[in-house]
Amino acid sequence: MLFNRFRFLLCIISFFALASIYSNQIIINFTFICMTKDANDTITMSDGSLRQRFNYSTTEKSMILSSIAIGTMLATFPITHLFAKVGARHPFYLFGLLSCAVTALIPWAARTNFWLLLLFRFLQGISYASDFTTIGKICVEWAPLKEISFFIGFLTVFNFWSSVITNPLSAWFCENDSFGWEWSFYAHALGGAIIFTIWWLTYRDDPRHHRAVSEKELCRIHKNKSADHKDAKKRDVPYWEIIKNKTIIVCWISAFLDITSTILLITYAPIYFNKVLKFDVATTGILVSVVSFSQLPFKTAFCITSDRMNCMSERWKMLFYNIFAFVLCGIFYAAIAITPCREMIVVLFCLVAITSSANCGSFYKCANFVARQHAHFVISAIQFSKCVSLFAAPAIVAVLVDHDEDTKGWNMIFIGFGALLVMAHFVFWAVATEEPAEFTKSRSETHRDKKEPITVPCNVV
C-alpha cells in the first residue's frame, strides 16, 4: 500500500502528465530560433519574392502563440462541465493523447500550410484547458483538507519545470545534425503518450475504487469531508451559486492580479534587464534564470508550512500567507520603480518571485475550502483568467511603455501593480474563510448547525 502514501505517487505521475501538455505547446517558442537555418527551404511570396519558410513575421508569430490562448479560453468551461459529469480519468487521457498527436504533426503542418499550423496550435490550447480542471479534480478527490496547499503548490509548478526540461532538450535536437528541430516535437509526443498511458493506468476518479489505497489512507483523504464532497461526481455543479459567491469572486480577482503581475515580471524581465538596466545578453540570461529558480525552494516551504502549521486557524493562515503573496510582493514590486541600484533591482525581482509563491496558502487554499467538491470549477476559472492575462499583460505594456527603454512607463506599471496587490489583500481579508459555502451542502445539511463538524469515523490524525 506504499506505506499509506499512494496519493503522493499519484500526485507525481499527474505532475508529469500536466507538464507534458504544457511542454508540447512551448516547444515552438525555442525552435523558432533554429527553424530558419535551412536557407534552401523557401516559399514564394505574393509579390514574387522568396522567403525562408519559417522566417515568420511578428504578426505571424503572434498568431502562432495566441492561438493557444484562444483554444484554452474557448474550451475551459465546456471541459470543466465534462469533467464534472464523467470525472477526469478518461477525458484527461484523451486530451493528453490529442496534444501528443497534434504535436507530432506540427512539423508537417508547418511545412504544409500556415493555417493548418494555427489549427493544430488551437487544438493544443484545447488540450491545455484540461490541465487546471484536472488539478482541481485531483485536489477535490485525492487531497486531504490538511494537505490542500501541498497538492496545489506541487501541481501548479508544472509550467516552470516544463520550461526547464523542454528548452534544453529542444536545443539539443536543434544542434544535433542527426536529428534536427522536428525531433523535439516527435520526442515530446512519444514521451507524453507514454506518460499519459501510465497516468490512465494509475489514476481513478474515486480513491475508494483504487486497490492501492488502504483503509487508513482513505480515512485520511476523507477526513472532515461531507458525503457530498466524497460523491462530487453524483452532484450537479451549482454554477450560478458559485459565480455570485463573494469569497469566490475575490479569489478570482486575486488570482487574476497575481497571474498578470507574474506574467508581466517574468515575460518582460529579459527586456527590462537588457534595455533599461543595461546588462549584456549573456548576463541577462543568467539573471532571468536566477529570478525563476529563486521561488522554487520557497514555494515548497510555503506549501508544507501552510498545511503543517497548527498554531493558528486555517483562516488566519490564509491571511498570513496572503501578506506574503500580496502585501510584501506589492511593496517589492513598487520598490523596483524607486530603486536606483540595478543590482538591488535584480534582488527585488527575486523577492517578488519568492513572495508571490505563497499564493498556494492564500487565495488558492481559500477557494478550495469554500468550494470543496466544486473546486475544480473554481480552479478552471483561474485557468481562464490566466488566458486573459496573456492578452492583458502585453496590452498594458503596449499602452504604458512607448519603447523598451521607457523607464517612466515601466515605473508606472511597477507602482500601479504594487498598489493593486496591496489593496487586494485587504479585500481578501474581509471575505477569507475556511468554511464551506452553502452551495456545497445538501438540503439536509443546510438545516444543521453550521458549527457542527462533518467528520469521517476514524482515528487518523
N, C-alpha and C positions, 0 to 999 in steps of 0.2 A: 504493500500500500504506500510505498515511498515515504514511510515514516509520517503518514498523515499530512503530507505536503504536496499532493498531486496537483493542487491548484496552481502552485508556483511553476511546475513544469509546463502546465498548460499555458500559463502566462508567457513563458519564454517562447514557446512554439508560436503562440499568437503574435508575439512581438515580431518575429521573423516574417510571418505572413503579412503583417501590416507594412513592414519595411519593404517587402518585395514589391508591393503595388506602388509605393512611392518611388522606389528606385527605378522602376520601369519608366516612369514619366519624366525623371530628371536626367536620364542618360543623355538625351539630346542637348541638354544645356552645356555639357562638356564636349560632345562630339561635334558641335558647331565649329570648334577650333580646327579639327583635323579633317572634316568632310570636304574642305575646299582645296586640299592638297593636290588632287588629281586635276592637272591643268587640261588634260585631254577630254575630260568628261564635261562637255559644254552643251548648251542649248541655244537655239536661235530665238532672239527677242523679236517683238512685233516690228521693230524698225530695221530688222535685218542684221543687227549686230550679234556677236556671240558673247555669252556669259557663262562662267563656270556654273554648273548645275546647282551647286549647293551654296553659292555665294548670295545668300538671301539678303534682301533689303531689310532695313529696320522695321518697316511695316510688316513684311512677311514674317520676320522673327517674332514680332509682337503677336501676330495671328497664331503662329505655332504655339507660343507659350500660353496665350489667353484661352485657346480652345479647351485646354484642360479645365480651367476655372469655370468656363461656361457649362461644360458637361457635368461638373461636380455640382454646380448650383441647381441645374435643372433636375438632377437625379436625387438630390439629398432627401427630400421629403417623400417621394414615392418609394425609395428604398427603405426609409425608416418605417413606413407603413407595412411594407412587405415583411421586414424582419419582425415587426410586432406580431404579425399573423402566423408566420411559419417558423420563426426562430432564425438563428444566424448560420447554422451549420451548412446546410445545402446552398443557400443563396451566396454566402461569402465565398464558398468554394468555387461556385460557377463564375462569380465576378473576378475571382483571382485567376481562374483559367482564361477568362476573356482578356484580362490585362496581359497575361503572358502571350496569348495568341497574337494579339494586335502588335505587341512589342516585337515579336519575331518577324512580323510582316512590315514593320516600319521602313527598314532599308529598301525593300521592294517598292513600297508606296512612294518613298522619297524620290526614287529613280523614275517612277511611272507617271505620277500626277500630283501636283501640289495640293489640290482639293481632296484627293484621296488621303494624303498625309494628314490634312486637317481633320478628316473624318475619323481616322484611327486615333489621333490625339484626343478628339472628343470622346471616343469610346474609353480611352484610358482615364479620362476625367470622370466618366460614369462609374468605372470600377473604383476609382479613388473615393467616391462618395460613400462606398460601403465601409471604409476604414473606421470612421468615427462612430458609425452606428454599431459596428462590431465591438468597438471599445466599450460603448455603453451597455451592450448586451452582456459582455463578459463581466463588467462591474456589477450589473444587476443580478446575474445568475450565480457567479462564482466568487465574488469578493465578499468576505465578511464585512459587516459595517465598520469594524475596528481596523480594517486593512484597506479601506477605500482609497486613501491618499497614496499608498504604495502602488496599488493597481493602476490608478490614474497616472501617477508620475512615471511609472515604468513603461506603460503602454503608449504614452503620448510623446516620448522622446524618439520614436522611430524615425521621424523626419531627419533629425540630426544624424543619427547613425547611418541612415541610408546614404547621406552625402559622404560620410566618412568612408564607406565601403565602395560606393559606386564611382566616385570621381577617380580614385587611384586605379581601380580596375579598368575603367574606360580609357584612362591614359595609357595603361599597359597595352591594351589591344590596339590603340591608335598608333603607338610607336613600334609595334611588332609587325614586321613585314610579312610574317607568315599568316597573320590573321587580318588585321585592318579594323576600322571603326565599326563595321557591320557586326563583327563578332561580339561586341559589347552587348548589342541587343539580343543576339542569339543566346549568349551565355546567361544573361539575366532571365530570359524567357524560360530556358531549361531549368535553371536553379529555382525559379519561382514556382514552376509546375510541380517540382519535387516537394518543395516546402508546403505548398497548399494540399498536396495529397497526404502528407504526414499530418497536417492540421485536421483535415477531414476525417482521417482515421482515428485521431486522438480526441477531437472535440465532441461534446454532447451539449445540447441546449439546456439540459437539466442535470445537475450533479447527482440527483437521486437515481438517474438511469445509467450511471457510469460505474463499471465494475472496479475501477481503480480507486474509487472514493470510499474510504472507510466510514463507518458509523460515526466515529469520533470527529473526522474531518467534516462530514456532512453536518454534524451538530454545530461545529464551529462556524461553518458557512451560513447556516440558517439562524444563528443566534440573534434574537431580538428582531427578526423579520416576521412580518404578518403573513397570514395564509395567502392573501392576495399577492404579496411580494414573491412568495415561493412559486406561485402559479401564474406568473405575469402573462404568459402566452395565452392563457384562457380568458384574459380580460381585455376589453377594448381600450385603446388609448384615448383618454379624455382630452383631445387636442385643445379645445376651446378653454377648458378649465385650466390647463397648463399655461396657455398663452396669456391669459389675463391674471395669472398669479404674480403679485408684485415682487416676491422674492426671486422668482424665476426670471422676470423681466430685468431686474437689477443684475442678476448673474450673467445674463446675456449681454447687457450693456458693458459690464466689467470685462467680459471675455473679448468683446469687440475692441475696446480700448487697449487691453493687454496685447492682443494679437497684432493690432495695427501699429502700436508703438514698437513692438518687437520686429515686425517686418521692416518698418522704417529704419530701425537701427542696424539690423543685420544686412539688409539688402543694400543700403547706401553707405555702410561703413567703408568699403573699399574706395568709393569715390571721395568721401569726406577725408579719409586719411591721406589719399594721394593728392587731391586737388586743393584742399583747404589747409591741411596740416603739413603738406609738402614732404611726406615720406616717399622714398623711392618705391618702385613697383615691388621689388623683392621684399623689402621691409613691410610694405602694406600687406602682402600675402601672409606673412608670418603673424603680424599683429591681428589680422582678422581671424586667423585660426585660433590664436590665443583667446580672443574675446569669445568665440564659440565654445571652446573647450572649458573655459573658466566656470561655466554654470553646472557642468555635469556632477562633480562631487557634491556640490551644494544642493542640487536638486534631489539627489539621493538622500542627503541628510535631512532636508525638509520633509520629504515623503515619510521617512521612517519615524522621525520625531513627532510628526503630526499624528501618526497612528499610535505611537507608544507612550507619549507624554500623558500622565494621569493626574497632574497637579491642577488641572482646570477643566471646565466643561467643554464639550465639543464646540459650542458657540463661541466661547472665549478663545479657543484655539484657532477657529476660523478667523476671528478678528485679529489675533496676534500675527498670523501668517499674512493676512491681508495688509498689515502695516508694512511688512517687508515688500510684498508684491506691488503695492500702490504708493504708499506714503514715501518710504525710503527710495523706491525706484523713481518716483516722480521728482523727488529732490535731486537725486543724482542726474536725472535726465535734464532738468533745468540748469543744473550746475555746469553742464557742458558748455552752455552758451556764455557763461561769465568767467570761465577759467582761461587764463592767458597761456599757461604752460601746456604744450602739446602732449608731453609725456603724461601729465596728470589727466588730460582728456582721455587718453587711452585707458588709464586706470578707471575713470568714470564709466566708460563704455563697458568695461568688465563688471563693474559694480551694478550697472543697470541689468546686465545679463544675469548676474548672480541673484539679485533680489527678485527679479521677475519670475525666477524659477520656483519661488514659494507659492505660486498660484495653485499648485496641486493641493495645498492645505487650506486654501481660502475659498474662492467662488466655485471652483470645481467640486470641492467637497460639499459645500453648502447645497449646490444643485442636486447632487446625488442623494443627500439626506432628505431634502424636501420632496423630490420627485420619486424616490425609491424605485419601484418596479417599472416606472416610466422614464427612468433616467436616460435610456438610450435615445429617446426623442429629444431631450434637452441637450445632450451632447452632440447629436446630429445637427441641431440648430447652431451650435457653436462652430461646427464644421462649415455650415453655410455662411456664418459671419466671417470665417477665415477667407472664404472665396471673395466676399465683398471687400475685405481688407486688401486683397491682392489688387483690386482695382482702386480702392480708396487711397492707399499709400502713394502710388505713383501720381495720382491726381493731386494730392496735397503738395507733393514736391513740385509738380508742374506749375501749380498756381503760385506758390510762395518763393520758389527758387528760380531766378532768371537764368542763371548759368551755374556750372559746377562749383565755381569759386565764390559764389554769392554768400559770403559769411552771414550777412544780415538775414537773408532768407532762411538759412539753416538754423540760426539762433531763434527765429520766430517759431519754428517747428519744435525745437527743443523746449523752449519755455512754455509754449502752448500745451504740448502734451504733458509736460511735467505738472502743470497746474490742473489739467483734466484728471490725471491719475490721482493726485492728492484729493481732489473733490470727490472722485468716485469712491474713495474709501469711506467717507462719511455717509454717503448714500447707502453703501453696503452695510455699514454699522447699524443703520436704522431698521434694516429688514432681515439681517442674518439670523438664522435659526437652524437647529438640528432636528426640529420636529417635522414629521411627515405632513404634507399638505392634506387637506380634506379629500382631494381627488384620488388619493392613494388608498382610501379606505372604502370598504364595502358598506352597504346601508346599515347593517347590524352594528358595525364598528363605530359609526358616527354617533350612536346613542351611548357609547361607553364614556367613561370619564377619560378625558384626554391625557390625564397624568398616569393612567394605568398602563404599565409597560406590557408589550406583547412579547412574550418570550417562548423559546423552544424548550421543552422539558429535558434539559441535560445539565451536566455539571461542568461543562468545558469552560475554562476561563479564557 
